[in-house]
Amino acid sequence: MELNTQEELKAHLMATSEEFRELAVRHQEYDRRLTQLEASSHLSDDEQMEEVRLKKLKLHLKDQMNEILHHHAVLAN
């Protein structure tokens, strides 16, 4: 099976890799919470700390997902 695009590879991994799927789900959960926080006109100190923490966690998840994508892209070639 040839995976031509990044999106096709992501879809393939979502269907076949539990690890990738779990990372993607957590990334989406963090993104939803960040959207809620950003919609607020004023954040408490705790919410501001949560926002910073979630952004870092979300970035870390994205890095992990990109590492998996890169690994599978290299194997596909």
N, C-alpha and C positions, 0 to 999 in steps of 0.2 A: 504494500500500500504506500503510495507516494503522497506525502503531505506537502502541498505546494505553498501554502500561506501560513502565516503566524496564527491566523484565526482558525484555520483548519486543524492545526496542531493543538491549539487550545481546546477545541471541541473534542478532538480525539482523546486528549488527556483527561478532560472532564468525564468522558465516557469510560475510560479504561484505568485511570489512576486514582485510587482512593486518596492517596496523599495529596495530589494536586487538587482534587475536588474539595477536600477539607480545608486546604489553604485558601481556595477561592471563596468558599462559603464564609470563612472567618473574615476575609478581606471585605466581602460585601456587608457583613454585619457591622464591622468597624466603620465602613463608609456610611451606612444608614445612620449610625449614632452620631457621626461627625456632622452629617447633614442636619440632624435635629439640633445639635449644639450651635451650628452656624446660623440656624434660623432664629435663634434667640437674640433679642435686642441687647441683653446684658447677661454675662456669664458670671457666676460666683467664682471665687478663687478655686474651689474644688472642681468646678466645671472647666475652668481654664486649664487646670492641671490635667484633667481627664482628656481634654482636647489635644494637648501636647503629647500625652502618653499614647492616645489612639493613633495619632499621625505617625509616631515612631513605629508602633506595632504594625500599622498598615503598610508602611514602607518596607519593614522587615519581611512581611509576608510577600509583598510584591517582588522583593529581591529573591526570595526562596522560589517563587513561582517562575521567575525569569531564569533562574539557574536550572530548574527542571526543563523548561522549554529549550534552553540552549543545549543541554545534554541530549535531549531527544532529537533536536534538529541536527546535531553533529552525527548521531547514530543513523539518521535517515539518509545522510549524504554518503 
